[in-house]
């Protein structure tokens, strides 16, 4: 019973996870000009 | 050149459409077990294209064969194509078929033919972007690929299976197996896909990229997945996948030394995966068929095309454009 509950908690934690940190600055721009030489 | 496209689904039909409007393609044969589907695809392509039953196709006389059907058939189809004297462009994004195709390296070299493996969105465009980024570096230390979204049903099934399979990472000069669905990382893709949680999966990107960067310490790949994707991964797919997925994205992060400093370059792209994969496969097929890509053997695009700039420019002309991330992460 205890092992089962621990397994369930572990599975929930694994599914939820902690995510990550989004970029703090900057952004995407299309490759052009000097990028394509 | 004469090109055969095996598979008329989300990727194959787009690839055939790209080829039909490409100068230098004299004839196009499209084959698929679904007779009605292949007939409708060919009807939209004009007189250049011919519909053939998948069981009856004769590959003799074709310069290049594009494999755009389920990956489990690609090895057999590639062998038939090589025997018929054709080069091969495979759109597979599955690890097993990729390994099987790479094992054809010796046969392809002996025959003087090319087997381009993983010519899709990722692997595919991701390899070209990685190779392009790699040219900025004096030494490449790490290459990390992430992708979000799926193309047709075969791609969706591969994504589902990949989360329960074993992932393959290149770490410190050796291949390491990790459990699919592990290793959560938040990857920031070009808008509108933006931030997605990505996980290890049984995908072939690292296997195709590591040989292109001698001395690379780490090559990894991850796929975006939801909690439902991960929860249901051990089960069979409970319903038919959509005919085609929505917008997808790729992200390629290359780290290494430029001069005396250690730098990171991040490239990406956003598109419908089936559309981008079809364009990449078509461009590679034309590159081989026109004689501009002459390297024989079986390999990924980063190995076959160490200078991918002309291909990226050609893809940009066809509406498949890369992007770069500038900022701090």
Interface residues (C-beta under 8 A of the other chain):
Chain A: X15 X16 X17 X18 X19 X20 X21 X22 X23 X24 X25 X26 X27 X28 X29 X30 X31 X35 X36 X37
Chain B: X184 X185 X186 X188 X190 X191 X195 X197 X227 X230 X231 X267 X268 X309 X312 X313 X316 X321 X322 X323 X324 X325 X326 X327 X328 X329
